Amino acid sequence: MTREVLEPAAGRYVLATVAVAAIGTLWCVVYLRTGAGTEAIAYVFVPVGGALATVSVLGLIRRGSGLDPVAGRFWRAIVLAVGTVTVGYAWLAADMLTHAGEARTRSMPAPAAALAIAGFLIAIWALARVPVAAARGAERWRMALDRMIAFLGCSAALWYLGLAPMLTAREPWSPQATFLVGLGLVVAVGAATKVSYIAGGPVDRVAMRFIAAAGGVPAGADAVLAVQFGYLASVPAQAVVMPLAPVFITLGVAAQNRADRGLRPPPVRVGVLLPYLAMVLVDVPLIAVALGAPLRRPMRVVLIAAVVVTALVMVRQYLAYRENARLLRNARFQEERLQHEVSHDGLTGLANRALFRDRLTTELAAGGPTTVLLLDLDDFKAVNDLLGHGVGDRLLVSVSLLLHTEVGGRGLPARVGGDEFAVVLNGSGLDPEQLAERLLTALSHPISEHRLLVQASIGIATAAPGATVDSVLRNADVALYTAKQQGKAGFVRYVDGMGEPVLAHMQLGAELRRALDNDEFRVVYQPIVRLDSNRVIGVEALVRWHHPSRGVVGPGDFIPAAERTGLIVPLGRFVLRETCRQAAAWLDEFGPDALKEAGLNVSARQLHDPDFVSEVAKALADSGLPCERLVLEVTESAVLRGPQVSRALHELDHMGIRLALDDFGTGESSLSLLRAFPAAIVKLDKSFVDGIEIDDGHPAAADARQAVARAVIQLAHALGLDTVAEGIESPEQVTALRELGYTLGQGFHLAEPMTADGVSRLLARQQAVARLQA
């Protein structure tokens, strides 16, 4: 470590301790060569270096704010340990200087030895308190066993190579010195073991390695010197070897300073290899015995340690086996769970589309009779809109349980779409039509925890020889579509040729898209007139399709397809903008009294569009038509389509746009509907106008034919609503309606739908007549 990467104070202490060690080495060389001076001087270098190391650690602690609390606790213990050892060796130096003549053979005083031993024990305690990598359960036990194996294996090797030879040397050192060497080796092994299991905590790993070296390097070197040179080794041990401990301590302080300034090296975990290294080390003495080394008492200690390490390794391997078995079980469970998630629906637990197609492919390849049922819930969107998606999800789960119960193990039920389910049946003897009947019967009763009554349409298709997955599903889809066209809540089995009308209907949808792009739609207007004077007071906008080959196509032929494909939204937008533009033009041309209102029909699909209200506002703003002159006609069934529709209608009413309830009396007519819906106009449906004029001489029958028309006009008058009678086709109907109180009407008798130019001519004649009468 160079001085450039150290803080100035830490670097100075490193250089100072190195200088002490260098001076001790120089003095030792001079003394051994010349014999000048006294041997007691050798004992001075350790306390001097220890004092410098103590001051260095104190400087680290006093730095304060940059030191983590855990690191601060560790280094406070280290300064106490180093200071205590320094005092012990200062006591030894003073004793040797006062007894210089006995320095070579004099033992370490008991108080000095006690202080030094206490310092080593404090260092061991400080190392033990450093937190290691966080672990739980079996991992914690595995780590504890690894650390025990590493500690015992390394300790056994150091005992055999270091301490044991000191005890049996020709000139053994004092018990105090031998015990201190042993503690130094324990510090080294403990620190090395601890560092291997630290995951980059507040105490720097490099700093702890230097602390380990401070105990291990001098201890190991002293052990070698004691064995080789006996008492003579005390001079180089005290003057050269032991002064290295303060050097390593100050280097540790410098490393901690460097780490706190963000220069910490990336952590490298070597704990995985340390137990195996320890096993190799503990085998070294055993190999020596096998090669003929004498089996003395120190060797027996190594043998006992080897047995303990072997036992710990067996326990460790058993734990590893259990952990591996657990991991394999978890891996298998995770694999099964992932396979289930990939092939099953997350909400209902049924097979998903992918698994359904795989099973159908397998059944078709087997060549046996294979039948597919497609089940689609009727009007399921209303459940989500009115009751929320949570209730809808519970309903889907209930339907899936019903399918699973009815099919059992004789087929595969699956969820293949939002509210669409499918069943593939093989040759298990389960009749598909009987299954469909049972499903429809079960759905005729309330299901799910919310006790909902839901209906479904079912399409059935049996695979013909050579059929493919796509062809079978297409046939089942055609049958399902036919079931819905026939009134829903039923099932249809596919037969050859059934797909042609469906294909024609789908082709009609494609033609509608092209017609919108090619501007093939035209708006015509049917006048709304006063029944007493035949004066035009408004118009209803109607759309016609000018097909390039089929001529003019009426709305009854293409509006259902537009609803189904969603093209009713852009088509309705076109009619809205054209109606507003034309009504504003008539207002400019004929004045405010010529035409009071212009109306057009709005579908439930348009009202569900979140942008519809803003589109109406934009159409009015672009055309300049006042809001109160626009009438939007809504059917009773559309009013009941959920909160989005209700919110849109109230927003339109607040804008000043008049709303008309179209085809009144044919749907869910009720007082509560009129109270909830901000209607301004009620339009009596044509079915209640037909036959209203018939007088067959039976008053009771005539009253019955007029009952609904009479009730509607009375209800409208009570609620302050305007009324318009639709579908008037004769003057007798006009007379009957006037007698009941109707003032406004529309129908072929009064005026047929006409172009904008036709309305302009009608308004012009009407205005001319009014001027002549004036």
Sequence and secondary structure as in RCSB ss.txt:
>XXXX:A:sequence
MTREVLEPAAGRYVLATVAVAAIGTLWCVVYLRTGAGTEAIAYVFVPVGGALATVSVLGLIRRGSGLDPVAGRFW
RAIVLAVGTVTVGYAWLAADMLTHAGEARTRSMPAPAAALAIAGFLIAIWALARVPVAAARGAERWRMALDRMIA
FLGCSAALWYLGLAPMLTAREPWSPQATFLVGLGLVVAVGAATKVSYIAGGPVDRVAMRFIAAAGGVPAGADAVL
AVQFGYLASVPAQAVVMPLAPVFITLGVAAQNRADRGLRPPPVRVGVLLPYLAMVLVDVPLIAVALGAPLRRPMR
VVLIAAVVVTALVMVRQYLAYRENARLLRNARFQEERLQHEVSHDGLTGLANRALFRDRLTTELAAGGPTTVLLL
DLDDFKAVNDLLGHGVGDRLLVSVSLLLHTEVGGRGLPARVGGDEFAVVLNGSGLDPEQLAERLLTALSHPISEH
RLLVQASIGIATAAPGATVDSVLRNADVALYTAKQQGKAGFVRYVDGMGEPVLAHMQLGAELRRALDNDEFRVVY
QPIVRLDSNRVIGVEALVRWHHPSRGVVGPGDFIPAAERTGLIVPLGRFVLRETCRQAAAWLDEFGPDALKEAGL
NVSARQLHDPDFVSEVAKALADSGLPCERLVLEVTESAVLRGPQVSRALHELDHMGIRLALDDFGTGESSLSLLR
AFPAAIVKLDKSFVDGIEIDDGHPAAADARQAVARAVIQLAHALGLDTVAEGIESPEQVTALRELGYTLGQGFHL
AEPMTADGVSRLLARQQAVARLQA
>XXXX:A:secstr
  GGGS HHHHHHHHHHHHHHHHHHHHHHHHHHH  S GGGGGGHHHHHHHHHHHHHHHHHHT TTS HHHHHHH
HHHHHHHHHHHHHHHHHHHHHHHTGGGTTT    HHHHHHHHHHHHHHHHHHHTS      HHHHHHHHHHHHHH
HHHHHHHHIIIIIHHHHTSSS   HHHHHHHHHHHHHHHHHHHHHTT  S SS HHHHHHHHHHHHHHHHHHHHH
HHHHGGGGHHHIIIIITTHHHHHHHHHHHHHHHIIIII       TTTHHHHHHHHHHHHHHHHHTT    HHHH
HHHHHHHHHHHHHHHHHHHHHHHHHHHHHHHHHHHHHHHHHHHB TTT SB HHHHHHHHHHHHHHTS  EEEEE
EETTHHHHHHHH HHHHHHHHHHHHHHHHHHHTTSEEEEE SSSEEEEEE SSS  HHHHHHHHHHHHTS BTTT
TB   EEEEEEE  TT  HHHHHHHHHHHHHHHHHTTSSSEEE  TTTHHHHHHHHHHHHHHHHHHHTT EEEEE
EEEEETTT  EEEEEEEEEEEETTTEEE HHHHHHHHHHHTTHHHHHHHHHHHHHHHHHHHHHHH TTT  EEEE
E  HHHHHSTTHHHHHHHHHHHHT  GGGEEEEEEHHHHTS HHHHHHHHHHHHTT EEEEEEETSSS  HHHHH
HS  SEEEE GGGTTTTT   S HHHHHHHHHHHHHHHHHHHHHT EEEE    SHHHHHHHHHHT  EE STTT
   B HHHHHHHHHHHHHHHHHH 
